[in-house]
Amino acid sequence: MSQAAVETVSLLSDLEVANFIVYGYHVIELEDIPQVHKTISDQLDVLDHNPGDAILDTVPELRQIVEHPRVVGALTSLAGNDYQLNSHRHWHCKDPGTPYMHWHQDSTNSRDIGLNKFLAAYYPAEVTADMGPTMVVPATQYRNAPTDRMATYFNIKGQVPMVVKAGTVSICHYDIWHGTAANRSSKRRHMVKFLFDRTRENIGPTWNHDPDFVNRPRDWNRKEEAKDLGNVFSFTNPLGVNQSDRYKEVRIRREVWAKLMGQDPPA
């Protein structure tokens, strides 16, 4: 992507990038193009087959989603200026009565600290709790588990249902644990999955970076209100893990940040 193009998109802030590293996903609500979402939803409602990778050709309005300035800005911030749209994409339709999908990771459990592949889930219509929403478990993107073991899990403490407005895009780390609830409603639930790939390593930050964000001292009295790197990485604990586990997570977070900054990993 050219520098001129980058300047027209909505790049993420330091805090948003740090929170992505911790939680493993970032949610965007594209409220400025409601008619596009409705057009896409209406077309998906009447599809009688799944076009698979050809969904972008079947519903060409989807290109307005992957090319939206807020989506481009978030992906530029996380995946670099020259990220690519992967050739694989898929329409996930949960018809009424469809059962839940087991927890799983899409990847080969690579525990990737390079932030090299991203899953973007687009919801053209509102998703309510009874429609079989996508479920994600924050901060699991660096926790590998065999798929057959994960399939024995049911509700997980801290899980987040993607109960969202029409036009929501959730950009996820490719390794995050996710599944779906059962669709107990009378409506179809649509989600279109896109994949995006990094094409080169960062030599510096590709988001709206403020150098002061990394230099503020840790504040043990305000750790629940952390809005700077040291406090976000040190104190944020979405899964409520024990101290030993959290120390390991903090180390991984700092390695990911250094990689995005184009720096050597911390000693």
N, C-alpha and C positions, 0 to 999 in steps of 0.2 A: 504494500500500500504506500502511495506517495505521501510525503510530509504534508502536502496541501490537503489531501483527503483526511489525514489523521486530525488536522486542526479543525475539521468541520464536525467531528463526532464527539460524543459525550464520554470522555475518559473517566475511569474510576479514580477515586481518591486513595490516598495511602491507607486510610482506615478500612475502606471497602476491600482493598487488596489483602490487607492483613486478616480481615474477617473471613475472606474466601479461603485463605491458607488454613485458618483454624476450623471453620465449619464445613468447607468443601462444596459450598454452593452459593450462588448469588441470584436473587430474584429481581426481575425487571417487569414493570407493568407498562405496556404500550397503550396508553389511554388515548393517544392522539389520532388513532386510525380505527375507530370502532366499526366503520362500514367494511373495512378490509377483513376484520375478524369475523364479522357476520357472513360475508361472502364465502370465506374459507369454511366456516362451520356448516353453512348450508350445503356446500358442495360435498363435504365429507359425509353429511347425513344421508345423502342419496347414493353414495358409492356402494356397489354390490360386490366388489372384490377389492383385495388389497394390492395396490400396484407396487408395493415394496420400494426399491430404490428409485422407481419412476414417479414417486409421489409429487416431486417438484414439477415434473412435466404435466402430470394429471391436474394439479391445482397450482397453476403458475403464480397466483397471488401470494403463495408462500415465499416467493423471492423477496417480497416487500418486507417480510419478517426478518430474514437472515441479512438483509441489507439495511435494516433500520439503523439510524445513527446511534441509538442507545445500545443496540446489540453489537454493532461493529465496535463501538467504544469500549464496551466491557471485554470483548474478545481481544481487541488490540492490547488492552491493559494487561490481560492475563496470558495471552498466547503470542504476543509480539506483533510487530507491524506487518509481517508477511505471513500471517496465519492463512490456512487454506480450509475451505469447505470440503469435507470428506465426501467421496462418492456414495458412501452408504448413508441412507436415511430411511425412515420407516414410519408408517402411520399405525399407531397403537389405538385400536378401538375396543372399548369395553362395553359390550351390549348389556342390557338389563339381565340380571341373573348370572353374569360371568363371575366365577369365583376369584378368590385372591390369588396373587402370584407370590411365590416364595421369595424370601430375601436372597439377593445374589449380587455379585460384582460382575460388570460386563467384561472386565479386562481379564488378563491372565495373572492377576494379583501381583502386579509389578512393583507396587509401592513406589510410585514414580514421584521423586522430589523435583523433577524438572518441569512439572506442569506442561506436558507435551500433548495431551489429548483431552478433549472436553466433550461432554454430552450436553446438548441444549434441548430441553423439553418445552415445546410450545403448546399452549392450551388456548384454542380459538374461542371457546365458549366457557362460561362459568363452570367450575367444578365444585360441587357441594360434598359434604362428608359422606353422603349415602351413594355417591356415584362411582365409587371405586377409585379414589384418588391415588396418585403415586405417593409412596411412602419413602422417605429418606431418613437415614440415621446420621445426624451431623457428626463430623470429626472421625468418621470411620474410613476415610480414604487412604489412610496409612496403616490400616489394620487388616491383615490378610487372613482369610478363613476358607477352608475347603467348602465348595458349594454344597456338598452333601450334608455337611455339618450345619451350614446356615439354613438349609431347608427344614431343619428341625426346630428353628426358632419361630416364635409367634410375635407377640407384642414385645418391643424392646424399649426400655426406659430411655426417654429422650427422643423417640421417633417423631418425625414431623410429617403430617399429611399435607400434600399440596392441594389444599382447599383454596382456590384462587379465583380471581376475577377473569373475565374474558380478556384475552390478549396478553396473558402472562407468559413470560419466558423464564425458565429456571436454568441457569448455566451451572453445570456440575462438574466436579473433578470426575474423571472417567472411572476411578476406582471406588467411588462412594457406594456404600451399601444401600440398596433400594429394592422395592417390590411394589405391589399394589394391594389395596383393599378390595373386597368384593363389591360389585355394583348391585346395590339393593334398591336402586331407584327404577323409574320407568323410562329413563333417558339414556342415550348413548353418551359415553364419555370419550372425548377425542384428545389424543396427544400425538403430536408429530415430533419425532426424534431426529435431530441433526447432530453430526459429529464434526468437530473441527480439530485441526492438527497444527502444532507448531512446526515451522520449517527451518528455523535457525535459533541458535542460542542468543539470549539477550547480551548486549554489551553495556546496557544501562537500563533504567526504568522506562517503561513505555506507557505509564499512567501519569496522572497529575501528582508529581512527587514534591514534597516539602522536606528538605533535609532535616529540619528541626523535629520532624515526626519521630526520628530514630534516636534522638539525643536527650529526650526528657527522662529524668530519673524515675525509677519505680516508686509508686506511692501506695504503701500498704493500707492507708486509710481510705483510699478511693478506688480500690481494685475492682469493684463492681461497676464502676463508671469509666472504665479504661477507654481512652481514646488516643492512645499513642502506642508505638510498637512494643516497648518493653513491658508495659502493663497488659496489653492485649495478649501477648504471647505467654507471659508468665502466669496470669491469673484466670484466663478464660478456660473453662473446664466443662464443655457441653455434656459429656457423658458421666461426669462425677467420678472420674477414675481416681485411684489412690495416688499418693504422693510420688512413689517410685515411677509409676506409669506416666504421670504428668511430666516429670523431669525429662523422660524420653520424648514425649510429645513436644515439649518446648524446644528440645534440641532439633527435632525434625523441622519444626516451624522456622527456626532460624536458618537452617540449611536451605529451605525452599526460598525464603526471602533473599538470601545471599545470591542464590542462583538467578532469581528474577532481576536483581540489581546488577548482574554481570560481575559478581565478586567471588572470591574464593570462599569456600565454606568456613564457618567459624572454627577456631582451634579448639 
